[in-house]
Amino acid sequence: MILQGHPVHAADSLKGRVIGVSDGDTITVLDADNRQYKIRLAGIDAPESHQAFGQKSKANLSALVFNRQVVAQCTKTDKYRREICKVLVDDIDADLEQVRAGMAWWYRHYAKEQSRQDQEAYEAAEFNAKIRRLGLWADKNPTPPWDWRRGNRQ
């Protein structure tokens, strides 16, 4: 069971070590006070675990952040009580790296919550991954996770 730390308020930064990777867009961070935070990476949506490329997406995120110190720039908390954050490891945007590697979609639905610079970077990263057929873009017609979830609710 994950014990939630204190809520992180808008525009707060959270620093800690990544102790868990749930999937391609969700991690658990342990801060210096031993509080755990469930974090959903902002601006992206990765394939679900049972979806095509779901496990590869998780493995790619793990390679980027697991057991590493990160800075999470959090903006809000979602309905599942996860902090929504841009996650930086050694000043590299892990959210963007997931899109760049073709392991996540840029989540356009929430683009208005990103800076103009991030919107442009994420859009370009997705476009480049798509034309290079990287990761999930190797499929002719990959199913976005928001559509997959709608079709697989039980």
MIRO-32609 format. One record per atom (N, C-alpha, C): residue in one letter; atom name; x, y, z. Coordinates in Angstrom, 2 decimals. Example, Ala and Ser with C-alpha at 12.3 -4.5 7.8 and 13.67 -1.06 7.14 Angstrom:
% residues 2
REC aa at      px      py      pz
REC  a  N   13.19   -5.69    7.80
REC  a CA   12.30   -4.50    7.80
REC  a  C   13.20   -3.30    7.80
REC  s  N   12.85   -2.25    7.08
REC  s CA   13.67   -1.06    7.14
REC  s  C   12.90    0.03    7.87
//
This chain:
% residues 154
REC aa at      px      py      pz
REC  m  N    0.84   -1.18    0.00
REC  m CA    0.00    0.00    0.00
REC  m  C    0.88    1.24    0.00
REC  i  N    0.55    2.18   -0.83
REC  i CA    1.29    3.43   -0.91
REC  i  C    0.68    4.43    0.06
REC  l  N    1.47    4.95    0.91
REC  l CA    1.01    6.01    1.79
REC  l  C    1.29    7.33    1.11
REC  q  N    0.27    8.11    0.95
REC  q CA    0.45    9.40    0.29
REC  q  C    1.16   10.36    1.24
REC  g  N    2.04   11.15    0.66
REC  g CA    2.68   12.20    1.43
REC  g  C    1.71   13.36    1.55
REC  h  N    2.18   14.45    2.06
REC  h CA    1.34   15.63    2.11
REC  h  C    1.09   16.10    0.69
REC  p  N   -0.10   16.62    0.42
REC  p CA   -0.37   17.09   -0.93
REC  p  C    0.64   18.15   -1.35
REC  v  N    1.03   18.07   -2.60
REC  v CA    1.94   19.06   -3.15
REC  v  C    1.07   20.11   -3.80
REC  h  N    1.30   21.37   -3.48
REC  h CA    0.47   22.43   -4.01
REC  h  C    0.98   22.90   -5.36
REC  a  N    0.08   23.53   -6.11
REC  a CA    0.40   23.99   -7.45
REC  a  C    1.74   24.71   -7.50
REC  a  N    2.49   24.39   -8.52
REC  a CA    3.79   25.00   -8.79
REC  a  C    4.85   24.64   -7.76
REC  d  N    4.59   23.63   -6.94
REC  d CA    5.59   23.16   -5.98
REC  d  C    6.52   22.16   -6.65
REC  s  N    7.73   22.09   -6.14
REC  s CA    8.67   21.07   -6.59
REC  s  C    8.84   20.06   -5.48
REC  l  N    8.90   18.82   -5.87
REC  l CA    9.10   17.72   -4.96
REC  l  C   10.39   17.04   -5.36
REC  k  N   11.26   16.80   -4.40
REC  k CA   12.53   16.15   -4.70
REC  k  C   12.57   14.81   -3.98
REC  g  N   13.11   13.82   -4.67
REC  g CA   13.20   12.52   -4.04
REC  g  C   13.74   11.47   -4.99
REC  r  N   13.72   10.22   -4.51
REC  r CA   14.23    9.08   -5.27
REC  r  C   13.05    8.26   -5.76
REC  v  N   13.11    7.85   -7.02
REC  v CA   12.05    7.04   -7.60
REC  v  C   12.21    5.61   -7.06
REC  i  N   11.18    5.15   -6.35
REC  i CA   11.23    3.81   -5.76
REC  i  C   10.27    2.83   -6.45
REC  g  N    9.49    3.35   -7.39
REC  g CA    8.56    2.48   -8.10
REC  g  C    8.14    3.07   -9.42
REC  v  N    7.92    2.19  -10.39
REC  v CA    7.38    2.58  -11.69
REC  v  C    6.18    1.67  -11.94
REC  s  N    4.99    2.25  -11.93
REC  s CA    3.76    1.47  -12.09
REC  s  C    3.48    1.14  -13.55
REC  d  N    3.74    2.13  -14.41
REC  d CA    3.53    1.97  -15.84
REC  d  C    4.30    3.06  -16.55
REC  g  N    4.00    3.30  -17.80
REC  g CA    4.78    4.26  -18.59
REC  g  C    4.56    5.72  -18.27
REC  d  N    3.64    6.02  -17.35
REC  d CA    3.43    7.42  -16.98
REC  d  C    3.12    7.62  -15.50
REC  t  N    3.43    6.61  -14.67
REC  t CA    3.16    6.74  -13.23
REC  t  C    4.32    6.17  -12.42
REC  i  N    4.80    6.97  -11.47
REC  i CA    5.94    6.56  -10.63
REC  i  C    5.62    6.83   -9.16
REC  t  N    6.45    6.28   -8.28
REC  t CA    6.37    6.58   -6.86
REC  t  C    7.71    7.17   -6.45
REC  v  N    7.64    8.30   -5.76
REC  v CA    8.84    9.01   -5.31
REC  v  C    8.85    9.05   -3.79
REC  l  N   10.02    8.80   -3.22
REC  l CA   10.23    8.86   -1.78
REC  l  C   11.05   10.11   -1.50
REC  d  N   10.51   11.00   -0.67
REC  d CA   11.23   12.25   -0.37
REC  d  C   12.18   12.06    0.81
REC  a  N   12.89   13.10    1.17
REC  a CA   13.90   13.04    2.24
REC  a  C   13.28   12.73    3.61
REC  d  N   11.98   12.99    3.77
REC  d CA   11.29   12.69    5.02
REC  d  C   10.60   11.32    4.99
REC  n  N   10.99   10.51    4.00
REC  n CA   10.42    9.16    3.83
REC  n  C    8.92    9.16    3.56
REC  r  N    8.42   10.20    2.92
REC  r CA    7.03   10.23    2.47
REC  r  C    7.00    9.79    1.01
REC  q  N    6.00    8.97    0.69
REC  q CA    5.85    8.50   -0.68
REC  q  C    4.80    9.31   -1.41
REC  y  N    5.09    9.58   -2.67
REC  y CA    4.17   10.32   -3.53
REC  y  C    3.95    9.52   -4.80
REC  k  N    2.70    9.31   -5.14
REC  k CA    2.34    8.69   -6.41
REC  k  C    2.25    9.84   -7.40
REC  i  N    3.02    9.74   -8.49
REC  i CA    3.11   10.83   -9.45
REC  i  C    2.72   10.34  -10.84
REC  r  N    1.82   11.10  -11.46
REC  r CA    1.42   10.87  -12.85
REC  r  C    2.16   11.90  -13.67
REC  l  N    2.91   11.44  -14.67
REC  l CA    3.68   12.35  -15.50
REC  l  C    2.74   13.25  -16.30
REC  a  N    3.00   14.54  -16.26
REC  a CA    2.16   15.54  -16.91
REC  a  C    2.39   15.57  -18.42
REC  g  N    1.34   15.85  -19.15
REC  g CA    1.45   16.11  -20.58
REC  g  C    1.55   14.88  -21.47
REC  i  N    1.50   13.68  -20.86
REC  i CA    1.62   12.47  -21.67
REC  i  C    0.59   11.44  -21.23
REC  d  N    0.35   10.48  -22.12
REC  d CA   -0.46    9.31  -21.77
REC  d  C    0.22    8.11  -22.40
REC  a  N    0.62    7.17  -21.59
REC  a CA    1.34    5.98  -22.05
REC  a  C    0.38    4.81  -22.21
REC  p  N    0.75    3.84  -23.04
REC  p CA   -0.10    2.66  -23.18
REC  p  C   -0.32    1.99  -21.83
REC  e  N   -1.52    1.43  -21.65
REC  e CA   -1.84    0.70  -20.43
REC  e  C   -1.01   -0.59  -20.38
REC  s  N   -0.85   -1.15  -19.20
REC  s CA   -0.01   -2.33  -19.00
REC  s  C   -0.36   -3.49  -19.92
REC  h  N   -1.65   -3.74  -20.16
REC  h CA   -2.08   -4.87  -20.99
REC  h  C   -2.27   -4.48  -22.45
REC  q  N   -1.94   -3.25  -22.77
REC  q CA   -2.06   -2.75  -24.13
REC  q  C   -0.73   -2.96  -24.85
REC  a  N   -0.76   -3.00  -26.19
REC  a CA    0.47   -3.10  -26.97
REC  a  C    1.43   -1.98  -26.53
REC  f  N    2.67   -2.32  -26.32
REC  f CA    3.75   -1.42  -25.90
REC  f  C    3.64   -0.96  -24.44
REC  g  N    2.67   -1.46  -23.70
REC  g CA    2.53   -1.07  -22.30
REC  g  C    3.74   -1.45  -21.46
REC  q  N    4.21   -2.67  -21.60
REC  q CA    5.37   -3.13  -20.82
REC  q  C    6.66   -2.47  -21.30
REC  k  N    6.76   -2.24  -22.60
REC  k CA    7.96   -1.55  -23.13
REC  k  C    8.02   -0.11  -22.65
REC  s  N    6.86    0.53  -22.58
REC  s CA    6.79    1.90  -22.09
REC  s  C    7.23    1.96  -20.63
REC  k  N    6.74    1.03  -19.83
REC  k CA    7.12    0.96  -18.42
REC  k  C    8.62    0.73  -18.29
REC  a  N    9.16   -0.19  -19.08
REC  a CA   10.61   -0.50  -19.03
REC  a  C   11.43    0.72  -19.42
REC  n  N   10.97    1.47  -20.42
REC  n CA   11.69    2.65  -20.86
REC  n  C   11.71    3.71  -19.75
REC  l  N   10.55    3.93  -19.11
REC  l CA   10.50    4.91  -18.01
REC  l  C   11.37    4.44  -16.85
REC  s  N   11.34    3.15  -16.56
REC  s CA   12.19    2.61  -15.49
REC  s  C   13.66    2.89  -15.76
REC  a  N   14.08    2.67  -17.00
REC  a CA   15.48    2.92  -17.36
REC  a  C   15.85    4.39  -17.18
REC  l  N   14.88    5.27  -17.39
REC  l CA   15.13    6.71  -17.24
REC  l  C   15.21    7.16  -15.79
REC  v  N   14.30    6.63  -14.93
REC  v CA   14.14    7.23  -13.61
REC  v  C   14.31    6.33  -12.41
REC  f  N   14.17    5.01  -12.57
REC  f CA   14.13    4.15  -11.38
REC  f  C   15.41    4.25  -10.56
REC  n  N   15.23    4.42   -9.25
REC  n CA   16.31    4.54   -8.27
REC  n  C   17.17    5.78   -8.48
REC  r  N   16.62    6.75   -9.19
REC  r CA   17.34    8.00   -9.46
REC  r  C   16.67    9.13   -8.68
REC  q  N   17.46   10.15   -8.40
REC  q CA   16.93   11.36   -7.78
REC  q  C   16.23   12.18   -8.86
REC  v  N   15.04   12.66   -8.54
REC  v CA   14.28   13.47   -9.49
REC  v  C   13.76   14.73   -8.82
REC  v  N   13.41   15.68   -9.65
REC  v CA   12.67   16.86   -9.22
REC  v  C   11.35   16.81   -9.97
REC  a  N   10.27   16.80   -9.23
REC  a CA    8.94   16.75   -9.82
REC  a  C    8.30   18.12   -9.67
REC  q  N    8.00   18.74  -10.79
REC  q CA    7.35   20.05  -10.80
REC  q  C    5.85   19.81  -10.92
REC  c  N    5.16   19.90   -9.79
REC  c CA    3.76   19.49   -9.71
REC  c  C    2.82   20.67   -9.87
REC  t  N    1.70   20.40  -10.53
REC  t CA    0.73   21.47  -10.79
REC  t  C   -0.64   21.20  -10.18
REC  k  N   -0.98   19.92   -9.99
REC  k CA   -2.29   19.61   -9.43
REC  k  C   -2.32   18.16   -8.98
REC  t  N   -3.44   17.77   -8.38
REC  t CA   -3.68   16.39   -7.96
REC  t  C   -4.88   15.88   -8.75
REC  d  N   -4.79   14.64   -9.27
REC  d CA   -5.89   14.11  -10.06
REC  d  C   -6.92   13.40   -9.18
REC  k  N   -7.95   12.86   -9.81
REC  k CA   -9.04   12.22   -9.05
REC  k  C   -8.60   10.96   -8.32
REC  y  N   -7.44   10.41   -8.71
REC  y CA   -6.90    9.22   -8.02
REC  y  C   -5.89    9.61   -6.93
REC  r  N   -5.82   10.90   -6.62
REC  r CA   -4.93   11.47   -5.61
REC  r  C   -3.45   11.35   -5.99
REC  r  N   -3.18   11.28   -7.29
REC  r CA   -1.80   11.31   -7.76
REC  r  C   -1.43   12.76   -8.05
REC  e  N   -0.18   13.10   -7.75
REC  e CA    0.31   14.42   -8.12
REC  e  C    0.58   14.41   -9.63
REC  i  N    0.22   15.47  -10.32
REC  i CA    0.48   15.60  -11.76
REC  i  C    1.71   16.48  -11.89
REC  c  N    2.80   15.90  -12.44
REC  c CA    4.09   16.59  -12.40
REC  c  C    4.90   16.37  -13.67
REC  k  N    5.69   17.36  -13.98
REC  k CA    6.76   17.22  -14.97
REC  k  C    7.96   16.72  -14.15
REC  v  N    8.51   15.58  -14.56
REC  v CA    9.57   14.93  -13.79
REC  v  C   10.92   15.13  -14.48
REC  l  N   11.85   15.71  -13.74
REC  l CA   13.19   15.96  -14.27
REC  l  C   14.20   15.07  -13.57
REC  v  N   15.04   14.41  -14.36
REC  v CA   16.14   13.62  -13.84
REC  v  C   17.40   14.17  -14.51
REC  d  N   18.31   14.69  -13.69
REC  d CA   19.51   15.37  -14.22
REC  d  C   19.12   16.44  -15.24
REC  d  N   18.09   17.22  -14.92
REC  d CA   17.57   18.30  -15.77
REC  d  C   17.00   17.84  -17.11
REC  i  N   16.76   16.54  -17.26
REC  i CA   16.14   16.00  -18.47
REC  i  C   14.67   15.72  -18.16
REC  d  N   13.79   16.17  -19.02
REC  d CA   12.35   16.00  -18.86
REC  d  C   11.97   14.56  -19.22
REC  a  N   11.71   13.73  -18.21
REC  a CA   11.37   12.32  -18.42
REC  a  C   10.06   12.17  -19.18
REC  d  N    9.11   13.07  -18.96
REC  d CA    7.83   13.03  -19.66
REC  d  C    8.08   13.16  -21.17
REC  l  N    8.86   14.16  -21.52
REC  l CA    9.20   14.41  -22.93
REC  l  C    9.98   13.23  -23.52
REC  e  N   10.87   12.65  -22.74
REC  e CA   11.67   11.52  -23.23
REC  e  C   10.79   10.32  -23.56
REC  q  N    9.72   10.12  -22.81
REC  q CA    8.79    9.04  -23.11
REC  q  C    8.14    9.26  -24.48
REC  v  N    7.76   10.48  -24.76
REC  v CA    7.15   10.81  -26.06
REC  v  C    8.20   10.68  -27.17
REC  r  N    9.38   11.21  -26.91
REC  r CA   10.47   11.18  -27.90
REC  r  C   10.82    9.74  -28.32
REC  a  N   10.75    8.81  -27.37
REC  a CA   11.10    7.41  -27.64
REC  a  C    9.93    6.63  -28.26
REC  g  N    8.79    7.29  -28.43
REC  g CA    7.61    6.59  -28.95
REC  g  C    6.97    5.69  -27.92
REC  m  N    7.13    6.02  -26.65
REC  m CA    6.58    5.20  -25.57
REC  m  C    5.37    5.85  -24.91
REC  a  N    4.94    6.99  -25.42
REC  a CA    3.75    7.68  -24.90
REC  a  C    3.28    8.68  -25.95
REC  w  N    2.01    9.01  -25.84
REC  w CA    1.43   10.07  -26.65
REC  w  C    1.59   11.38  -25.93
REC  w  N    1.68   12.46  -26.69
REC  w CA    1.53   13.79  -26.10
REC  w  C    0.03   13.91  -25.83
REC  y  N   -0.34   14.23  -24.60
REC  y CA   -1.74   14.27  -24.20
REC  y  C   -2.31   15.66  -24.52
REC  r  N   -2.73   15.84  -25.75
REC  r CA   -3.21   17.14  -26.25
REC  r  C   -4.38   17.68  -25.43
REC  h  N   -5.17   16.79  -24.88
REC  h CA   -6.33   17.22  -24.09
REC  h  C   -5.90   18.15  -22.94
REC  y  N   -4.69   17.96  -22.44
REC  y CA   -4.20   18.77  -21.33
REC  y  C   -3.10   19.76  -21.75
REC  a  N   -2.97   20.00  -23.04
REC  a CA   -1.92   20.88  -23.54
REC  a  C   -2.00   22.28  -22.94
REC  k  N   -3.23   22.73  -22.68
REC  k CA   -3.39   24.09  -22.13
REC  k  C   -2.74   24.25  -20.76
REC  e  N   -2.46   23.11  -20.10
REC  e CA   -1.81   23.16  -18.79
REC  e  C   -0.28   23.20  -18.90
REC  q  N    0.23   23.12  -20.14
REC  q CA    1.68   23.16  -20.36
REC  q  C    2.09   24.55  -20.83
REC  s  N    3.37   24.85  -20.65
REC  s CA    3.90   26.09  -21.19
REC  s  C    3.92   25.99  -22.72
REC  r  N    3.96   27.09  -23.39
REC  r CA    4.03   27.11  -24.86
REC  r  C    5.27   26.33  -25.32
REC  q  N    6.38   26.52  -24.62
REC  q CA    7.63   25.82  -24.96
REC  q  C    7.46   24.30  -24.84
REC  d  N    6.81   23.84  -23.77
REC  d CA    6.58   22.40  -23.62
REC  d  C    5.61   21.88  -24.67
REC  q  N    4.56   22.63  -24.96
REC  q CA    3.62   22.21  -26.00
REC  q  C    4.36   21.96  -27.32
REC  e  N    5.21   22.92  -27.68
REC  e CA    5.95   22.80  -28.95
REC  e  C    6.92   21.62  -28.92
REC  a  N    7.62   21.44  -27.80
REC  a CA    8.60   20.35  -27.69
REC  a  C    7.92   18.99  -27.73
REC  y  N    6.79   18.83  -27.02
REC  y CA    6.08   17.55  -26.98
REC  y  C    5.46   17.24  -28.34
REC  e  N    4.90   18.26  -28.98
REC  e CA    4.31   18.05  -30.31
REC  e  C    5.38   17.62  -31.31
REC  a  N    6.52   18.28  -31.29
REC  a CA    7.62   17.94  -32.21
REC  a  C    8.16   16.54  -31.90
REC  a  N    8.27   16.20  -30.62
REC  a CA    8.78   14.88  -30.24
REC  a  C    7.84   13.78  -30.73
REC  e  N    6.54   13.99  -30.57
REC  e CA    5.57   12.99  -31.05
REC  e  C    5.63   12.87  -32.57
REC  f  N    5.68   13.99  -33.25
REC  f CA    5.75   13.98  -34.71
REC  f  C    6.98   13.21  -35.19
REC  n  N    8.12   13.50  -34.59
REC  n CA    9.36   12.83  -34.99
REC  n  C    9.33   11.34  -34.68
REC  a  N    8.80   10.95  -33.55
REC  a CA    8.68    9.53  -33.21
REC  a  C    7.76    8.83  -34.21
REC  k  N    6.70    9.52  -34.57
REC  k CA    5.72    8.96  -35.50
REC  k  C    6.34    8.73  -36.88
REC  i  N    7.02    9.73  -37.41
REC  i CA    7.57    9.57  -38.77
REC  i  C    8.74    8.59  -38.79
REC  r  N    9.42    8.42  -37.65
REC  r CA   10.52    7.45  -37.56
REC  r  C   10.03    6.07  -37.14
REC  r  N    8.70    5.97  -36.87
REC  r CA    8.06    4.71  -36.47
REC  r  C    8.72    4.10  -35.24
REC  l  N    8.99    4.96  -34.26
REC  l CA    9.60    4.51  -33.01
REC  l  C    8.54    4.00  -32.05
REC  g  N    8.89    2.97  -31.30
REC  g CA    8.01    2.47  -30.24
REC  g  C    6.63    2.12  -30.74
REC  l  N    5.62    2.68  -30.08
REC  l CA    4.24    2.37  -30.41
REC  l  C    3.88    2.78  -31.83
REC  w  N    4.65    3.69  -32.41
REC  w CA    4.39    4.14  -33.77
REC  w  C    4.82    3.12  -34.81
REC  a  N    5.43    2.01  -34.38
REC  a CA    5.75    0.92  -35.30
REC  a  C    4.47    0.24  -35.77
REC  d  N    3.40    0.30  -34.95
REC  d CA    2.10   -0.22  -35.36
REC  d  C    1.51    0.73  -36.41
REC  k  N    0.79    0.16  -37.36
REC  k CA    0.18    1.00  -38.39
REC  k  C   -0.84    1.98  -37.83
REC  n  N   -1.62    1.51  -36.87
REC  n CA   -2.67    2.34  -36.31
REC  n  C   -2.74    2.12  -34.80
REC  p  N   -1.79    2.67  -34.04
REC  p CA   -1.80    2.44  -32.59
REC  p  C   -3.04    3.04  -31.94
REC  t  N   -3.54    2.35  -30.94
REC  t CA   -4.73    2.81  -30.22
REC  t  C   -4.31    3.66  -29.03
REC  p  N   -4.73    4.91  -29.01
REC  p CA   -4.39    5.76  -27.85
REC  p  C   -4.98    5.17  -26.58
REC  p  N   -4.28    5.29  -25.47
REC  p CA   -4.76    4.69  -24.21
REC  p  C   -6.12    5.19  -23.77
REC  w  N   -6.47    6.44  -24.05
REC  w CA   -7.78    6.95  -23.65
REC  w  C   -8.89    6.22  -24.43
REC  d  N   -8.64    5.82  -25.67
REC  d CA   -9.61    5.03  -26.42
REC  d  C   -9.60    3.57  -25.93
REC  w  N   -8.42    3.06  -25.65
REC  w CA   -8.28    1.67  -25.19
REC  w  C   -9.01    1.48  -23.86
REC  r  N   -8.84    2.44  -22.94
REC  r CA   -9.50    2.36  -21.64
REC  r  C  -11.03    2.35  -21.80
REC  r  N  -11.53    3.19  -22.70
REC  r CA  -12.98    3.26  -22.92
REC  r  C  -13.51    1.92  -23.43
REC  g  N  -12.75    1.25  -24.29
REC  g CA  -13.19   -0.01  -24.86
REC  g  C  -12.95   -1.21  -23.97
REC  n  N  -12.17   -1.07  -22.91
REC  n CA  -11.81   -2.19  -22.06
REC  n  C  -12.31   -2.08  -20.62
REC  r  N  -13.24   -1.16  -20.37
REC  r CA  -13.82   -1.06  -19.03
REC  r  C  -14.67   -2.29  -18.78
REC  q  N  -14.65   -2.75  -17.55
REC  q CA  -15.41   -3.97  -17.24
REC  q  C  -16.55   -3.72  -16.30
//
